[in-house]
Amino acid sequence: MAKPAGPTSHDVVARVRSRFRFRKVGHAGTLDPSAEGVLILGLGRRATRRLGFYQGLGKEYLASLELGVSTDTQDADGEVTARGEWRGVTEEALRGALAELAGARMQVPPMFSALKRKGEPLYRLARRGVSVERKARPIVIEALELVEFAPPAALLRVRCSKGTYVRTLCAEIGEALGCGAHMRALTRTRVGEFTLERALSLDALLAMTREEMEKRMLPVEEES
């Protein structure tokens, strides 16, 4: 399905569970509340057990970033922490930074994330002003393409592995250019073979009867 901007991934799961009265509903790959796009749902015990497989699939995003402004969350929902001069950034320099950040490398997860420390999500610690050390994790940026450049904004297409934080990638781009940056908006356009074009909107899904919804469900065996 296609998650809209606004609700959390957990909110979407709760609404689908309540609407169709499945005891087991889960999702593969969390999207931040402000992000939208492909969110794979598993309905029923058998499907939810297979969600780990889908979480490992490659993903593709369209990400909008803004140069010259850094935030504590690395996206537009956070508080501004620094401002930098972006007017000297050329398209050539931006493409060079993208090339440097592509490939297999390590990335430190952000504090504002659902990762847990001693059972508590990091974002709750961050909201209390607490910062803890996070271990860098291996990621692969398969492609990092500049779609449009209208300074101080840029639109990027990102193909990446599981575990990649695109808003952290935007902050890394700003750091590489020396002016700072944050992610303004994010759309996940693909997870494995699941594309945004094929996805039902949340409103369309919730408007269906259970019988109509079940006709649209994909058997787990077909996608394994």
ChimeraX commands (.cxc) that place a marker at each C-alpha (Angstrom):
marker #1 position 0.00,0.00,0.00 radius 0.5
marker #1 position 0.95,3.68,-0.23 radius 0.5
marker #1 position 1.37,5.35,3.14 radius 0.5
marker #1 position 0.40,9.03,3.23 radius 0.5
marker #1 position 2.43,11.66,5.05 radius 0.5
marker #1 position 1.19,12.16,8.60 radius 0.5
marker #1 position 0.46,8.84,10.32 radius 0.5
marker #1 position 3.22,6.60,11.64 radius 0.5
marker #1 position 3.72,3.17,10.13 radius 0.5
marker #1 position 2.34,1.77,13.41 radius 0.5
marker #1 position -0.78,3.96,13.00 radius 0.5
marker #1 position -1.37,2.46,9.55 radius 0.5
marker #1 position -1.06,-1.07,10.91 radius 0.5
marker #1 position -3.50,-0.29,13.74 radius 0.5
marker #1 position -6.09,1.16,11.36 radius 0.5
marker #1 position -5.88,-1.81,8.97 radius 0.5
marker #1 position -6.07,-4.30,11.85 radius 0.5
marker #1 position -9.15,-2.56,13.26 radius 0.5
marker #1 position -10.88,-2.18,9.89 radius 0.5
marker #1 position -10.47,-5.78,8.72 radius 0.5
marker #1 position -10.29,-7.51,12.11 radius 0.5
marker #1 position -7.07,-9.43,11.49 radius 0.5
marker #1 position -5.42,-10.59,14.70 radius 0.5
marker #1 position -1.97,-10.30,13.14 radius 0.5
marker #1 position -0.94,-7.32,11.01 radius 0.5
marker #1 position 2.60,-6.02,10.53 radius 0.5
marker #1 position 4.71,-3.96,8.16 radius 0.5
marker #1 position 8.11,-4.33,6.54 radius 0.5
marker #1 position 10.33,-1.26,6.79 radius 0.5
marker #1 position 9.29,1.74,8.88 radius 0.5
marker #1 position 8.55,5.06,7.20 radius 0.5
marker #1 position 8.82,8.24,9.28 radius 0.5
marker #1 position 5.49,10.02,9.88 radius 0.5
marker #1 position 6.34,12.80,7.40 radius 0.5
marker #1 position 7.41,10.30,4.72 radius 0.5
marker #1 position 5.08,8.68,2.21 radius 0.5
marker #1 position 5.15,5.84,-0.27 radius 0.5
marker #1 position 5.37,2.07,-0.44 radius 0.5
marker #1 position 4.70,0.28,2.84 radius 0.5
marker #1 position 4.41,-3.51,2.66 radius 0.5
marker #1 position 1.75,-4.91,4.99 radius 0.5
marker #1 position 1.50,-8.50,6.16 radius 0.5
marker #1 position -2.04,-9.60,7.04 radius 0.5
marker #1 position -2.44,-12.76,9.06 radius 0.5
marker #1 position -0.02,-14.96,10.98 radius 0.5
marker #1 position 1.63,-16.56,7.94 radius 0.5
marker #1 position 2.29,-13.23,6.21 radius 0.5
marker #1 position 3.62,-11.48,9.30 radius 0.5
marker #1 position 6.10,-14.30,9.84 radius 0.5
marker #1 position 7.53,-13.57,6.40 radius 0.5
marker #1 position 7.95,-9.83,6.86 radius 0.5
marker #1 position 11.63,-10.22,7.69 radius 0.5
marker #1 position 12.23,-11.34,4.12 radius 0.5
marker #1 position 10.63,-8.18,2.70 radius 0.5
marker #1 position 12.53,-5.94,5.11 radius 0.5
marker #1 position 15.74,-7.07,3.47 radius 0.5
marker #1 position 14.72,-6.05,-0.05 radius 0.5
marker #1 position 16.34,-3.09,-1.79 radius 0.5
marker #1 position 14.50,0.22,-1.69 radius 0.5
marker #1 position 14.20,3.29,-3.89 radius 0.5
marker #1 position 13.31,6.82,-2.82 radius 0.5
marker #1 position 12.79,10.33,-4.11 radius 0.5
marker #1 position 14.26,12.69,-1.53 radius 0.5
marker #1 position 14.06,16.47,-1.45 radius 0.5
marker #1 position 16.85,18.20,0.44 radius 0.5
marker #1 position 17.55,21.80,1.36 radius 0.5
marker #1 position 21.11,23.06,1.48 radius 0.5
marker #1 position 22.26,25.52,4.11 radius 0.5
marker #1 position 20.04,24.43,7.01 radius 0.5
marker #1 position 20.83,21.63,9.49 radius 0.5
marker #1 position 18.27,20.29,11.98 radius 0.5
marker #1 position 18.46,18.03,15.03 radius 0.5
marker #1 position 16.26,15.40,13.36 radius 0.5
marker #1 position 17.97,15.77,9.96 radius 0.5
marker #1 position 14.57,16.53,8.40 radius 0.5
marker #1 position 12.08,19.39,8.21 radius 0.5
marker #1 position 10.31,18.36,11.43 radius 0.5
marker #1 position 13.30,19.21,13.62 radius 0.5
marker #1 position 14.73,22.31,15.23 radius 0.5
marker #1 position 17.32,24.27,13.27 radius 0.5
marker #1 position 20.77,23.68,14.71 radius 0.5
marker #1 position 22.95,25.52,12.17 radius 0.5
marker #1 position 22.82,27.60,9.01 radius 0.5
marker #1 position 25.49,27.63,6.32 radius 0.5
marker #1 position 26.25,29.49,3.12 radius 0.5
marker #1 position 24.91,27.50,0.17 radius 0.5
marker #1 position 25.15,30.07,-2.65 radius 0.5
marker #1 position 28.58,28.88,-3.73 radius 0.5
marker #1 position 27.48,25.27,-4.20 radius 0.5
marker #1 position 27.49,24.38,-7.88 radius 0.5
marker #1 position 25.78,21.48,-9.59 radius 0.5
marker #1 position 29.20,20.02,-10.30 radius 0.5
marker #1 position 30.13,20.15,-6.61 radius 0.5
marker #1 position 26.83,18.53,-5.62 radius 0.5
marker #1 position 27.26,15.73,-8.16 radius 0.5
marker #1 position 30.76,15.18,-6.81 radius 0.5
marker #1 position 29.46,14.83,-3.25 radius 0.5
marker #1 position 26.84,12.34,-4.40 radius 0.5
marker #1 position 29.48,10.25,-6.13 radius 0.5
marker #1 position 31.64,10.21,-2.99 radius 0.5
marker #1 position 28.75,8.98,-0.82 radius 0.5
marker #1 position 27.60,6.21,-3.16 radius 0.5
marker #1 position 28.63,2.58,-2.80 radius 0.5
marker #1 position 29.20,0.29,0.17 radius 0.5
marker #1 position 30.11,2.12,3.36 radius 0.5
marker #1 position 29.26,2.68,7.01 radius 0.5
marker #1 position 26.57,5.01,8.35 radius 0.5
marker #1 position 25.85,6.12,11.92 radius 0.5
marker #1 position 22.08,5.95,12.65 radius 0.5
marker #1 position 20.48,9.19,13.86 radius 0.5
marker #1 position 19.37,9.75,17.45 radius 0.5
marker #1 position 15.86,10.46,16.21 radius 0.5
marker #1 position 15.15,6.88,15.16 radius 0.5
marker #1 position 13.16,3.86,16.32 radius 0.5
marker #1 position 16.33,1.93,17.17 radius 0.5
marker #1 position 16.37,0.92,20.81 radius 0.5
marker #1 position 18.88,1.17,23.64 radius 0.5
marker #1 position 18.07,-0.97,26.66 radius 0.5
marker #1 position 14.53,-1.32,25.35 radius 0.5
marker #1 position 13.89,2.40,24.87 radius 0.5
marker #1 position 13.62,3.99,21.41 radius 0.5
marker #1 position 16.41,6.44,20.69 radius 0.5
marker #1 position 13.97,9.17,19.66 radius 0.5
marker #1 position 12.57,9.26,23.20 radius 0.5
marker #1 position 16.05,9.79,24.58 radius 0.5
marker #1 position 16.67,12.48,21.97 radius 0.5
marker #1 position 13.50,14.33,22.98 radius 0.5
marker #1 position 14.84,14.47,26.53 radius 0.5
marker #1 position 18.09,15.95,25.24 radius 0.5
marker #1 position 20.04,12.73,25.77 radius 0.5
marker #1 position 22.54,11.61,23.13 radius 0.5
marker #1 position 24.17,8.16,23.22 radius 0.5
marker #1 position 26.86,6.57,21.11 radius 0.5
marker #1 position 25.57,4.66,18.09 radius 0.5
marker #1 position 27.59,2.10,16.20 radius 0.5
marker #1 position 28.05,2.69,12.48 radius 0.5
marker #1 position 26.27,0.09,10.35 radius 0.5
marker #1 position 27.10,-1.20,6.88 radius 0.5
marker #1 position 24.89,0.12,4.10 radius 0.5
marker #1 position 24.99,0.13,0.32 radius 0.5
marker #1 position 23.97,3.14,-1.75 radius 0.5
marker #1 position 23.45,1.46,-5.10 radius 0.5
marker #1 position 22.58,4.69,-6.90 radius 0.5
marker #1 position 22.48,8.34,-5.86 radius 0.5
marker #1 position 21.26,10.50,-8.72 radius 0.5
marker #1 position 20.53,14.20,-9.01 radius 0.5
marker #1 position 17.08,14.60,-10.57 radius 0.5
marker #1 position 16.72,18.37,-10.21 radius 0.5
marker #1 position 18.82,21.19,-8.77 radius 0.5
marker #1 position 17.17,24.52,-7.92 radius 0.5
marker #1 position 19.43,25.96,-5.18 radius 0.5
marker #1 position 19.08,25.70,-2.28 radius 0.5
marker #1 position 16.81,22.73,-3.07 radius 0.5
marker #1 position 17.71,19.47,-4.78 radius 0.5
marker #1 position 15.71,16.38,-5.69 radius 0.5
marker #1 position 17.55,13.06,-5.46 radius 0.5
marker #1 position 16.78,9.51,-6.51 radius 0.5
marker #1 position 18.24,6.99,-4.05 radius 0.5
marker #1 position 18.51,3.22,-4.43 radius 0.5
marker #1 position 19.81,1.66,-1.26 radius 0.5
marker #1 position 19.99,-1.32,1.06 radius 0.5
marker #1 position 18.10,-2.12,4.21 radius 0.5
marker #1 position 19.14,0.04,7.15 radius 0.5
marker #1 position 19.90,3.20,5.18 radius 0.5
marker #1 position 18.65,6.46,6.70 radius 0.5
marker #1 position 17.98,8.80,3.79 radius 0.5
marker #1 position 17.69,11.86,6.05 radius 0.5
marker #1 position 21.12,11.03,7.45 radius 0.5
marker #1 position 22.34,10.76,3.87 radius 0.5
marker #1 position 20.99,14.27,3.21 radius 0.5
marker #1 position 22.84,15.57,6.28 radius 0.5
marker #1 position 26.01,13.83,5.05 radius 0.5
marker #1 position 25.66,15.56,1.69 radius 0.5
marker #1 position 25.42,18.92,3.42 radius 0.5
marker #1 position 28.47,18.11,5.53 radius 0.5
marker #1 position 30.46,17.09,2.45 radius 0.5
marker #1 position 29.59,20.41,0.80 radius 0.5
marker #1 position 30.43,22.40,3.91 radius 0.5
marker #1 position 27.07,24.14,4.18 radius 0.5
marker #1 position 24.85,21.65,5.99 radius 0.5
marker #1 position 21.54,20.25,4.72 radius 0.5
marker #1 position 18.38,18.50,5.81 radius 0.5
marker #1 position 15.72,16.37,4.13 radius 0.5
marker #1 position 12.57,18.30,3.27 radius 0.5
marker #1 position 10.41,15.42,2.00 radius 0.5
marker #1 position 10.69,11.71,1.23 radius 0.5
marker #1 position 8.74,9.32,-0.97 radius 0.5
marker #1 position 9.55,5.61,-1.07 radius 0.5
marker #1 position 8.86,4.59,-4.65 radius 0.5
marker #1 position 9.88,0.93,-4.55 radius 0.5
marker #1 position 10.58,-1.99,-2.22 radius 0.5
marker #1 position 11.89,-4.99,-4.15 radius 0.5
marker #1 position 9.37,-5.53,-6.94 radius 0.5
marker #1 position 6.66,-3.56,-5.16 radius 0.5
marker #1 position 6.28,-0.13,-6.79 radius 0.5
marker #1 position 4.32,2.98,-5.88 radius 0.5
marker #1 position 2.37,2.71,-9.15 radius 0.5
marker #1 position 0.94,-0.64,-8.01 radius 0.5
marker #1 position 0.18,0.45,-4.47 radius 0.5
marker #1 position -3.27,1.18,-3.08 radius 0.5
marker #1 position -3.71,4.38,-1.11 radius 0.5
marker #1 position -4.62,3.99,2.55 radius 0.5
marker #1 position -8.02,5.59,1.97 radius 0.5
marker #1 position -8.78,3.23,-0.92 radius 0.5
marker #1 position -7.75,0.23,1.16 radius 0.5
marker #1 position -9.87,1.23,4.14 radius 0.5
marker #1 position -12.88,1.85,1.89 radius 0.5
marker #1 position -12.89,-1.79,0.72 radius 0.5
marker #1 position -14.91,-4.60,2.19 radius 0.5
marker #1 position -12.90,-7.49,3.59 radius 0.5
marker #1 position -13.88,-9.59,0.59 radius 0.5
marker #1 position -12.65,-6.92,-1.84 radius 0.5
marker #1 position -9.43,-6.52,0.12 radius 0.5
marker #1 position -8.75,-10.27,0.18 radius 0.5
marker #1 position -9.01,-10.38,-3.62 radius 0.5
marker #1 position -6.17,-7.84,-3.81 radius 0.5
marker #1 position -3.92,-9.70,-1.35 radius 0.5
marker #1 position -0.84,-11.44,-2.77 radius 0.5
marker #1 position -0.15,-14.97,-1.53 radius 0.5
marker #1 position 3.09,-15.13,0.42 radius 0.5
marker #1 position 4.36,-17.99,-1.76 radius 0.5
marker #1 position 4.24,-15.80,-4.90 radius 0.5
marker #1 position 6.59,-13.23,-3.38 radius 0.5
marker #1 position 9.04,-15.53,-1.61 radius 0.5
marker link #1:1,2 radius 0.2
marker link #1:2,3 radius 0.2
marker link #1:3,4 radius 0.2
marker link #1:4,5 radius 0.2
marker link #1:5,6 radius 0.2
marker link #1:6,7 radius 0.2
marker link #1:7,8 radius 0.2
marker link #1:8,9 radius 0.2
marker link #1:9,10 radius 0.2
marker link #1:10,11 radius 0.2
marker link #1:11,12 radius 0.2
marker link #1:12,13 radius 0.2
marker link #1:13,14 radius 0.2
marker link #1:14,15 radius 0.2
marker link #1:15,16 radius 0.2
marker link #1:16,17 radius 0.2
marker link #1:17,18 radius 0.2
marker link #1:18,19 radius 0.2
marker link #1:19,20 radius 0.2
marker link #1:20,21 radius 0.2
marker link #1:21,22 radius 0.2
marker link #1:22,23 radius 0.2
marker link #1:23,24 radius 0.2
marker link #1:24,25 radius 0.2
marker link #1:25,26 radius 0.2
marker link #1:26,27 radius 0.2
marker link #1:27,28 radius 0.2
marker link #1:28,29 radius 0.2
marker link #1:29,30 radius 0.2
marker link #1:30,31 radius 0.2
marker link #1:31,32 radius 0.2
marker link #1:32,33 radius 0.2
marker link #1:33,34 radius 0.2
marker link #1:34,35 radius 0.2
marker link #1:35,36 radius 0.2
marker link #1:36,37 radius 0.2
marker link #1:37,38 radius 0.2
marker link #1:38,39 radius 0.2
marker link #1:39,40 radius 0.2
marker link #1:40,41 radius 0.2
marker link #1:41,42 radius 0.2
marker link #1:42,43 radius 0.2
marker link #1:43,44 radius 0.2
marker link #1:44,45 radius 0.2
marker link #1:45,46 radius 0.2
marker link #1:46,47 radius 0.2
marker link #1:47,48 radius 0.2
marker link #1:48,49 radius 0.2
marker link #1:49,50 radius 0.2
marker link #1:50,51 radius 0.2
marker link #1:51,52 radius 0.2
marker link #1:52,53 radius 0.2
marker link #1:53,54 radius 0.2
marker link #1:54,55 radius 0.2
marker link #1:55,56 radius 0.2
marker link #1:56,57 radius 0.2
marker link #1:57,58 radius 0.2
marker link #1:58,59 radius 0.2
marker link #1:59,60 radius 0.2
marker link #1:60,61 radius 0.2
marker link #1:61,62 radius 0.2
marker link #1:62,63 radius 0.2
marker link #1:63,64 radius 0.2
marker link #1:64,65 radius 0.2
marker link #1:65,66 radius 0.2
marker link #1:66,67 radius 0.2
marker link #1:67,68 radius 0.2
marker link #1:68,69 radius 0.2
marker link #1:69,70 radius 0.2
marker link #1:70,71 radius 0.2
marker link #1:71,72 radius 0.2
marker link #1:72,73 radius 0.2
marker link #1:73,74 radius 0.2
marker link #1:74,75 radius 0.2
marker link #1:75,76 radius 0.2
marker link #1:76,77 radius 0.2
marker link #1:77,78 radius 0.2
marker link #1:78,79 radius 0.2
marker link #1:79,80 radius 0.2
marker link #1:80,81 radius 0.2
marker link #1:81,82 radius 0.2
marker link #1:82,83 radius 0.2
marker link #1:83,84 radius 0.2
marker link #1:84,85 radius 0.2
marker link #1:85,86 radius 0.2
marker link #1:86,87 radius 0.2
marker link #1:87,88 radius 0.2
marker link #1:88,89 radius 0.2
marker link #1:89,90 radius 0.2
marker link #1:90,91 radius 0.2
marker link #1:91,92 radius 0.2
marker link #1:92,93 radius 0.2
marker link #1:93,94 radius 0.2
marker link #1:94,95 radius 0.2
marker link #1:95,96 radius 0.2
marker link #1:96,97 radius 0.2
marker link #1:97,98 radius 0.2
marker link #1:98,99 radius 0.2
marker link #1:99,100 radius 0.2
marker link #1:100,101 radius 0.2
marker link #1:101,102 radius 0.2
marker link #1:102,103 radius 0.2
marker link #1:103,104 radius 0.2
marker link #1:104,105 radius 0.2
marker link #1:105,106 radius 0.2
marker link #1:106,107 radius 0.2
marker link #1:107,108 radius 0.2
marker link #1:108,109 radius 0.2
marker link #1:109,110 radius 0.2
marker link #1:110,111 radius 0.2
marker link #1:111,112 radius 0.2
marker link #1:112,113 radius 0.2
marker link #1:113,114 radius 0.2
marker link #1:114,115 radius 0.2
marker link #1:115,116 radius 0.2
marker link #1:116,117 radius 0.2
marker link #1:117,118 radius 0.2
marker link #1:118,119 radius 0.2
marker link #1:119,120 radius 0.2
marker link #1:120,121 radius 0.2
marker link #1:121,122 radius 0.2
marker link #1:122,123 radius 0.2
marker link #1:123,124 radius 0.2
marker link #1:124,125 radius 0.2
marker link #1:125,126 radius 0.2
marker link #1:126,127 radius 0.2
marker link #1:127,128 radius 0.2
marker link #1:128,129 radius 0.2
marker link #1:129,130 radius 0.2
marker link #1:130,131 radius 0.2
marker link #1:131,132 radius 0.2
marker link #1:132,133 radius 0.2
marker link #1:133,134 radius 0.2
marker link #1:134,135 radius 0.2
marker link #1:135,136 radius 0.2
marker link #1:136,137 radius 0.2
marker link #1:137,138 radius 0.2
marker link #1:138,139 radius 0.2
marker link #1:139,140 radius 0.2
marker link #1:140,141 radius 0.2
marker link #1:141,142 radius 0.2
marker link #1:142,143 radius 0.2
marker link #1:143,144 radius 0.2
marker link #1:144,145 radius 0.2
marker link #1:145,146 radius 0.2
marker link #1:146,147 radius 0.2
marker link #1:147,148 radius 0.2
marker link #1:148,149 radius 0.2
marker link #1:149,150 radius 0.2
marker link #1:150,151 radius 0.2
marker link #1:151,152 radius 0.2
marker link #1:152,153 radius 0.2
marker link #1:153,154 radius 0.2
marker link #1:154,155 radius 0.2
marker link #1:155,156 radius 0.2
marker link #1:156,157 radius 0.2
marker link #1:157,158 radius 0.2
marker link #1:158,159 radius 0.2
marker link #1:159,160 radius 0.2
marker link #1:160,161 radius 0.2
marker link #1:161,162 radius 0.2
marker link #1:162,163 radius 0.2
marker link #1:163,164 radius 0.2
marker link #1:164,165 radius 0.2
marker link #1:165,166 radius 0.2
marker link #1:166,167 radius 0.2
marker link #1:167,168 radius 0.2
marker link #1:168,169 radius 0.2
marker link #1:169,170 radius 0.2
marker link #1:170,171 radius 0.2
marker link #1:171,172 radius 0.2
marker link #1:172,173 radius 0.2
marker link #1:173,174 radius 0.2
marker link #1:174,175 radius 0.2
marker link #1:175,176 radius 0.2
marker link #1:176,177 radius 0.2
marker link #1:177,178 radius 0.2
marker link #1:178,179 radius 0.2
marker link #1:179,180 radius 0.2
marker link #1:180,181 radius 0.2
marker link #1:181,182 radius 0.2
marker link #1:182,183 radius 0.2
marker link #1:183,184 radius 0.2
marker link #1:184,185 radius 0.2
marker link #1:185,186 radius 0.2
marker link #1:186,187 radius 0.2
marker link #1:187,188 radius 0.2
marker link #1:188,189 radius 0.2
marker link #1:189,190 radius 0.2
marker link #1:190,191 radius 0.2
marker link #1:191,192 radius 0.2
marker link #1:192,193 radius 0.2
marker link #1:193,194 radius 0.2
marker link #1:194,195 radius 0.2
marker link #1:195,196 radius 0.2
marker link #1:196,197 radius 0.2
marker link #1:197,198 radius 0.2
marker link #1:198,199 radius 0.2
marker link #1:199,200 radius 0.2
marker link #1:200,201 radius 0.2
marker link #1:201,202 radius 0.2
marker link #1:202,203 radius 0.2
marker link #1:203,204 radius 0.2
marker link #1:204,205 radius 0.2
marker link #1:205,206 radius 0.2
marker link #1:206,207 radius 0.2
marker link #1:207,208 radius 0.2
marker link #1:208,209 radius 0.2
marker link #1:209,210 radius 0.2
marker link #1:210,211 radius 0.2
marker link #1:211,212 radius 0.2
marker link #1:212,213 radius 0.2
marker link #1:213,214 radius 0.2
marker link #1:214,215 radius 0.2
marker link #1:215,216 radius 0.2
marker link #1:216,217 radius 0.2
marker link #1:217,218 radius 0.2
marker link #1:218,219 radius 0.2
marker link #1:219,220 radius 0.2
marker link #1:220,221 radius 0.2
marker link #1:221,222 radius 0.2
marker link #1:222,223 radius 0.2
marker link #1:223,224 radius 0.2
view
